[in-house]
Amino acid sequence: KDFDFLGFTFNHLKMSKNKHVYYTFGPSVKSLKKFKSDIKSVTKKSCTYSFEKWTEILNPVLRGKFNYFLIPFQVKQEIKHLLEERGRIMHGIPTLRVNALDGYVRQRLRVNFSCRGKQHGGQVQGKLLTVKYDNKFFIKCMGLVTGAFMQAKLFSPEMDIDDFILLMDTNKRKRTSNQNTNRFFQYAYAK
């Protein structure tokens, strides 16, 4: 049976198609909701800060949350080597949708950016600003902490931010252009 402990959910044993037994563990639903509510309370539409101020406000919160959420990955790295020395296998698989959490933070900031000046932006206007304020902008220009980069650093500590951005670009899907996309770009660059 599944159980929650210290903000993490440990799921019951499962069997893969290859007849390997495994279980998953990662942040609980309650922890993820708390993450979103904490970010939402900090990124209200009424707050209009500079990019540097946003970074100063959000980085400590994000660093603390992601350090906690990435504990299962750190545990797996450390225990894996100990078990391999003894000829055993770790059956636990850590789970965390880190890109979804990063995306939530970026979208909250884009909505906030759409409310600058006399404009009253919302979700739609925030999505239209995806082109102007893309992932690279938040990572490189603002210096915002991302869970994906912190997770990548666990597996390859020598990775720097430029290597991570290059890795992001190679994993990006190609999109086709259509009439809606052109309208989207016109609005985004007009801001």
N, C-alpha and C positions, 0 to 999 in steps of 0.2 A: 504494500500500500504506500502511496506517496505521503511524504511528510515535509513540513517546513521546519527549518532550524536556523536561527540567526539571520533571517532575511534571505535564505536560499531554499529552494525546493529540490528535494531528492526524489526522483521518480523510481517506480518499481522496476524490477528486472524485465528486460525485453529480449526477444530473440530475433536476430537479423535473418535475412534470406539465406545467408551462408552458415546458419546454425551457430553463430557466435552470440554469446550472452553478453548483454551490456545494460547499463543504466545511465540516465542523464541527470545532471545536476546544474543548477544555475539560479539566478536571482528569482525570487518569488514574485507572483503577480502583485502582491502588496508592496514590495520594494520598488517595482517598476512604476506603479501608480504614484508612490511617494516621490520618485525621481521626477516624474512629469509634473506633479503639483508643485514641487520646489522650483523647477524651471519656470513654470507658469507664473508663480508668485513674484519671481524676480524680473520677468520679461513682460510686464504689463504694457499695453498699448500707450498708456499715458506717459510712460518714461521715454524721454528723447535725449539720449546720451550720445556722446561721440563714440567712435569705434573703439578708441583706447579705453574709455570708461567702461564700455560693455565688456571688453576683455578683462579688465581689472575686476569687475563684479562677478563675471561668470567662471573664469578659470579656476578659482579655488573650489567652487561648488562642483564643477565638472571633474576636476582632478580627484577630489575626495570620493565622489560617487563611482567614477570609473575604476579607481584603485580598489574599491571594495568589490565592485561587480566582477573584476578580473581575478579575484582570489582563486576561483576554481581552476583557471588556466595556469596560474602559478603553481598550485598544488599538483596539478597533473604533470607539469614539467619536472618538479622535484621528485615526485613519487615514481614517475616513469623510469628514471635512471636507477633508483634503488631497487625496483622490481626487476629490471633487466639484469642487474648484477646477480640476482637470486634465481633467474630463469623463470620469472613469472610475468604475467601480463596485467595491466590495469584495464578493468572493464568499464570504468567510468568515463563518460564523455561530457565535458563541460559545454553548456549551451548559453549563448547570449547573442541577441540580435543587436549588435553594437551599431551597425549602420542605421538601423531604425531609430535608435536613441539619438545618434548624431543628427540625423535628418530632422527629428523633432525639434532639437535645439535650433538648428539653422532656420527651420520654417517659422519658429516663434520670433526669431530676430528679423526675418524678412517681413513678416507682418508688421512688426514694430517699425521697420524702416519705411514701410509704405504709409505710415501715419505721420510722417514728418511734415512740418509746415501746416498749411490749412487743410491738408487732405485728411480724409477719414477712411483709411484703408482697412482691409480685412483679409480673409483667407485668399480670395481670388487675386487681389492685388499683390499679396505676398508671393503667391505662386508665379505671377508674371515677373517678379523680380529675380527669379531663379537664374536668368541669363546674366543679369548685371552683377548679382552677388552669388556667384557659383561656389562650389566647394573649395576651390583653390583660394578664393578671396578670403574665406573665413579662416583657412589654415595658414596661408602665407602672409596675407596683408594684415589681418586682424591679430593673428597669433593665437587663435582660439584653440583650446585643448580639445582633441577628439578622441573618442574611445577606440576608434579603428586604428589610429596611430599608436596609441598606448598598447593595444593588443599586438600590433605588428612588432613593436619594440620588445615584447616578451619573447617572441620566437627568433628575432634577429636583433640583438642589442646594438649592433653597429649601424643600424639603419638611421639615416637622418631624414629631415623633413623633405628635402629635395628628392631623395630616393622614394619616399612614400608617395609623393605627388606623381612621380613618374610611374610608379606601380598603379596608382589610381587611374591614370590616363590609359594605360595598356588594358586595364580591365573594363573600361567604359564601353558601352554598346554604341554602335553607330545608329543614328536616327535619320529617317528620311524627312525631307522637307515637304510641307504642304501649305495650303492657304492659312490654316489656323496657326501654324508655326511661324509664318511670316508676320502675321498680326501680332503674335506674342513677342517677337523680336522688336517690332516697331515700338510697342508699348514699353518694353523693358529698357531700350536704349534712350527713349524720350525722357525718362525720369531723371 
